[in-house]
Amino acid sequence: MTSALAAALARQDWELAALCLLLGVTRAAEALPPETIDALIEALADAQTQTGRLGARPGEAEPRRRAGRTGRGGRRERR
């Protein structure tokens, strides 16, 4: 049986893939002691404060974005 994450990645359904990852992180976090969760949240907040984006390391460049891609195979609407 193929996992929902594997299927989402194969279809390039990035929103579903992100939800699957979030669910996995949530389930893993439930098993951690409360002080570990507090430390993790604090570390992520510090990283975001220092870089302006969550998960980035200090001095790390912003990721390149591909023009014209919505991540769902469609075209962007012009505003």
N, C-alpha and C positions, 0 to 999 in steps of 0.2 A: 504494500500500500504506500502510495506517495504522500508525504506530509503536505499540509496546507502551505507551509513556507516554500517547499521545493516546487510545488505547482505554481505558486504566485511568482517565484523567480523565473521559472520557465516561460511564463506568459508575460513577464516584465510588468506585472501588476504591482507597482511599487507601494501603493497605499496598503494593499492586503499584506504584502511582505512586512511592511513597517508595523502593522497591527500584530502580526504573528510574533515578531521580535519583541514588541512591547509586552505581549502576553507572556512570553518566555521569561523576560526580565522580571516581570511582576511575580510570576510563580517562584523564581529563584529568590527574589527579595523576601518573599513570605517566610522562607526557611531561615533567614538570617536573624541574629539577635538584634534588638532595637538599636543598640549603640553602633552597630555596624552600618545600619541604614542611615542613621544620623551622620556618621562620618562620610559615607558615600555622597549624600545630598550636599554636605558642606564642601566636599572636594569638587563636585560638579559646579556648584555655585561659584566657587573661586575661579575655576577654569573659564566660566562664562564671563565673569567680571573682568578678568585679565585680557581676554581675547575678543570679547563682544559676541561670541557665539558658543553654544554649548558643545562640549566635547573637544574643542580645539586646544592645542598646547600653545603656550606663549611663544610667539615668533613664527607660528605656523601660518602659511599663506591660506587665503580663502580658497575653497575648492572652485575649480573652473566649471562653469555651467555651459551646457550646450544650447546654443540659440535654437529656438523654434521647437523645442521638445517639451511636452507636458508631462511625460512619464507614463502616459496612458495610451500612447499611440495616436492621439488626436492632434489637431492643430490648435494653437492658442487663438483666442478671440482677440481681434484688434480693438483697442480702446480709443 
